Amino acid sequence: MISSMTGYGRGEAEGGGQKWVVEMRSINHRFLEISLNLHRSLWALEDRCRKLIKSRLHRGRVEVQLTWEGRPEAGPGWRLDPVQVAEIRTALEVFRASAEVAEPLRLDHFLPFLELVVSREKPQVEAEEAWPWLSQALEAALANLEAMRRREGESLAAELEANLTLIRSRLEQIAAQAEALPRRWRERLQERLRELEEELGPLDEGRLAQEVAYLADRRDVSEEVARLESHLSQFSHILAAAGPVGRKLEFLLQEILREANTIGAKAGDLDVSQAVLDIKGALERLREQVQNIE
């Protein structure tokens, strides 16, 4: 069953006095692109995280956010940035002097800037000690992400099948007329030649017969119809296969479109042209849908 490249997953793990939370979000991308947001104390684990994600996912842009809550006994870990405080004080002094305000600076003047000067430090962790819990949370997030991508894939598969059904119905209409197309063109050409004979006089019957047969055969689309039917069967087979199939489907859609264009160009028939237009409309919808398949 196919999987979408769009999804969200969250995983949690508790150990060592800490609670680890991993959130993952994936969207469409031609290849697998991983964006990890790790605290600098865990940078040594980045390669392991990437390998774990690559072992489960194959396409999509994946954003990973890690947060954790430290030991309660460690305290809140508030940190004051004295450089920011000094810069804000200087700015306030300049403003006070420019406005010619005699009132001295007070603590409450700094409160609007509290988020800039005070932050809560994350508790420091050792990378090797953190890996068992981080990997557990990452595995759980991956499992939930994959489950959502599979659900999205099921919805996509239903939409794909609906468009495939439309294409097959239009192809049946074309196939029903394909055998008669050369005969129709032969009759049209012969009628036109009779008109020319009336204007120009007798023509070379043998040469004309060859040209009529050649031009009529060029309108035969039976081979293109057979190849298109084969491509559609292959498309359905790939949809039912396991693993990443998005790129295969994208390539196959290009081949299907090529055959449809050839049929439209060769047939020269209004009904066939209308059926080809319907097929190309469904192919465009298929292309948009396939772009979200892993």
C-alpha positions in Angstrom: 0.0 0.0 0.0 1.3 3.4 -0.9 2.2 6.1 1.7 1.9 9.8 1.5 4.8 12.1 2.2 2.6 14.3 4.4 2.2 13.5 8.1 2.9 14.3 11.7 4.2 12.1 14.5 4.9 12.6 18.2 6.9 10.3 20.5 7.7 10.5 24.2 10.1 8.6 26.5 11.0 9.0 30.2 14.2 8.0 31.8 17.1 9.3 33.9 14.8 11.8 35.6 13.9 13.5 32.3 11.0 13.4 29.8 11.9 13.4 26.1 9.5 14.6 23.5 10.2 14.3 19.7 7.8 15.9 17.2 8.1 15.2 13.5 6.5 16.8 10.5 6.9 15.7 6.8 5.9 17.4 3.6 6.5 16.7 -0.1 10.0 16.6 -1.4 11.7 15.0 -4.4 14.3 13.3 -2.1 14.6 12.7 1.6 15.6 15.9 3.4 16.0 15.9 7.2 16.0 19.1 9.3 17.0 18.3 12.9 16.6 20.8 15.7 18.9 19.5 18.5 20.4 21.2 21.5 24.1 21.8 21.1 24.8 19.4 23.9 23.3 16.6 21.7 25.0 17.5 18.4 27.1 14.4 18.7 23.9 12.3 18.2 22.8 14.0 15.0 24.3 11.3 12.7 22.6 8.5 14.7 19.3 10.4 14.5 19.6 10.8 10.7 20.5 7.1 10.2 17.5 6.1 12.2 15.1 8.3 10.2 16.7 7.2 6.9 16.1 3.5 7.8 12.3 4.2 8.0 11.6 7.0 5.5 12.7 7.4 1.9 11.2 10.7 0.6 9.9 13.9 1.9 11.2 16.9 3.8 11.2 15.9 7.5 11.4 18.4 10.3 12.3 17.1 13.7 11.9 19.0 17.0 13.3 17.7 20.3 12.4 19.0 23.7 12.9 17.7 27.2 12.0 18.5 30.8 14.8 18.2 33.3 15.0 16.9 36.8 12.7 18.9 39.2 15.5 19.1 41.8 17.7 21.0 39.3 15.6 24.1 39.7 14.3 26.3 36.9 17.7 27.3 35.5 16.9 31.0 34.9 19.6 33.0 33.2 20.0 36.7 33.0 21.8 38.2 29.9 23.8 41.2 31.3 24.8 42.4 27.9 21.2 42.7 26.8 20.4 44.5 30.0 23.1 47.0 29.4 22.0 47.6 25.8 18.4 48.1 26.8 19.4 50.4 29.7 21.5 52.5 27.3 18.6 52.8 24.8 16.2 53.8 27.6 18.7 56.4 28.9 19.0 57.9 25.4 15.2 57.9 25.0 14.7 59.6 28.4 17.3 62.3 27.6 15.8 62.9 24.2 12.3 63.2 25.7 13.7 65.4 28.5 12.1 63.2 31.1 13.5 63.8 34.6 12.2 60.6 36.1 15.0 58.1 36.8 14.9 54.6 35.3 13.1 52.0 37.5 12.8 48.2 37.3 9.4 48.3 35.9 10.8 50.1 32.8 12.7 46.9 32.0 9.7 44.6 32.4 8.5 44.9 28.7 11.9 43.5 27.7 11.9 40.6 30.1 11.8 38.0 27.4 14.9 39.5 25.8 17.1 39.5 29.0 15.9 36.5 30.9 15.8 32.9 29.5 15.4 29.4 31.0 18.3 27.2 30.3 17.7 23.6 29.4 19.3 21.2 31.8 22.7 19.9 30.6 22.7 16.3 29.4 25.4 13.9 28.3 24.9 12.8 24.7 25.7 9.1 25.3 23.5 9.0 28.4 20.6 10.6 26.5 20.7 8.4 23.4 18.6 5.4 24.8 15.7 7.8 25.8 16.1 10.0 22.7 16.1 7.1 20.3 13.0 5.6 22.1 11.1 8.9 21.6 12.3 9.1 18.0 11.2 5.6 17.3 7.7 6.4 18.7 7.5 9.6 16.7 8.5 7.7 13.5 5.9 5.0 14.1 3.1 7.6 14.5 4.4 9.6 11.5 4.4 6.4 9.3 0.9 5.5 10.5 -0.4 8.9 9.4 1.4 8.7 6.1 -0.2 5.3 5.4 -3.7 6.7 6.2 -3.0 9.6 3.9 -1.8 7.1 1.3 -5.1 5.1 1.5 -7.0 8.3 0.7 -4.6 9.0 -2.2 -5.0 5.5 -3.5 -8.8 5.9 -3.7 -8.4 9.2 -5.7 -5.9 7.6 -8.0 -8.1 4.7 -8.7 -11.0 7.0 -9.5 -8.9 8.8 -12.2 -7.6 5.5 -13.5 -11.2 4.3 -14.0 -12.0 7.4 -16.0 -8.9 6.9 -18.2 -9.8 3.3 -18.8 -13.4 4.2 -19.8 -12.1 6.8 -22.3 -9.5 4.4 -23.6 -12.3 1.8 -24.2 -14.1 4.4 -26.3 -10.9 5.0 -28.4 -10.2 1.3 -28.8 -13.8 0.8 -30.1 -13.1 3.3 -32.8 -9.4 2.5 -33.5 -10.1 -0.3 -35.9 -12.5 1.9 -38.0 -10.2 4.9 -38.2 -8.0 3.8 -41.1 -11.1 2.9 -43.1 -12.7 6.2 -42.4 -9.6 8.1 -43.5 -9.3 6.0 -46.6 -12.9 6.8 -47.6 -12.2 10.5 -47.0 -9.1 10.5 -49.1 -10.7 8.6 -51.9 -13.6 11.1 -51.9 -11.1 13.9 -52.1 -9.2 12.3 -54.9 -12.4 11.9 -56.9 -12.9 15.6 -56.6 -9.3 16.2 -57.8 -9.9 14.0 -60.8 -12.8 16.0 -61.8 -10.6 19.1 -61.7 -7.3 17.8 -63.0 -8.3 14.8 -65.1 -7.3 11.1 -64.7 -4.6 10.3 -62.0 -2.2 7.4 -61.6 -4.5 4.8 -59.9 -1.6 2.6 -58.6 0.4 5.4 -57.1 -2.8 6.9 -55.6 -3.8 3.6 -54.0 -0.4 3.4 -52.4 -0.6 6.9 -51.0 -4.1 6.4 -49.7 -3.1 3.2 -48.0 0.0 4.8 -46.5 -1.9 7.9 -45.2 -4.7 5.8 -43.8 -2.4 3.5 -42.0 -0.7 6.5 -40.3 -4.1 7.1 -38.6 -4.0 3.7 -37.0 -3.7 4.1 -33.2 -4.1 0.5 -32.2 -0.5 0.1 -31.1 -0.6 3.2 -28.9 -3.9 2.0 -27.4 -2.3 -1.4 -26.5 0.8 0.3 -25.0 -1.4 2.7 -23.0 -3.5 -0.2 -21.7 -0.3 -2.0 -20.6 1.0 1.2 -18.8 -2.3 1.5 -16.9 -2.1 -2.2 -15.8 1.5 -1.5 -14.7 0.4 1.6 -12.8 -2.2 -0.4 -10.8 0.4 -3.1 -10.1 2.8 -0.6 -8.7 0.1 1.0 -6.6 -0.4 -2.4 -4.9 3.3 -3.0 -4.3 5.1 -2.4 -1.0 7.7 0.2 -0.5 8.4 3.6 -2.0 6.8 3.8 -5.5 6.3 7.6 -6.1 9.2 8.0 -8.6 8.2 4.9 -10.6 4.6 6.3 -10.9 5.9 9.7 -11.9 8.0 8.1 -14.7 5.1 5.9 -15.8 2.7 8.9 -16.0 5.1 10.6 -18.4 4.9 7.5 -20.7 1.1 7.4 -20.5 0.9 11.1 -21.4 3.2 10.5 -24.4 1.0 7.7 -25.7 -2.2 9.9 -25.2 -0.6 12.8 -27.1 0.3 10.4 -29.9 -3.2 9.1 -30.1 -4.6 12.6 -30.3 -2.2 13.6 -33.0 -2.7 10.6 -35.2 -6.4 9.9 -34.9 -7.7 13.2 -36.4 -11.1 12.3 -35.1 -13.4 14.6 -33.1 -14.7 11.9 -30.7 -11.2 10.5 -30.2 -9.8 14.0 -29.5 -12.5 14.6 -26.9 -11.6 11.3 -25.2 -7.9 12.2 -25.3 -8.7 15.6 -23.6 -10.5 13.8 -20.8 -7.6 11.4 -20.4 -5.1 14.3 -20.2 -7.3 16.0 -17.6 -7.3 12.9 -15.5 -3.5 12.5 -16.0 -2.9 16.0 -14.7 -4.9 15.2 -11.5 -2.9 12.0 -11.2 0.4 13.9 -11.5 -0.6 16.2 -8.7 -1.6 13.3 -6.5 1.5 11.2 -7.3 3.8 14.1 -6.2 2.6 13.4 -2.6 3.5 9.7 -2.8 6.6 8.4 -1.1 
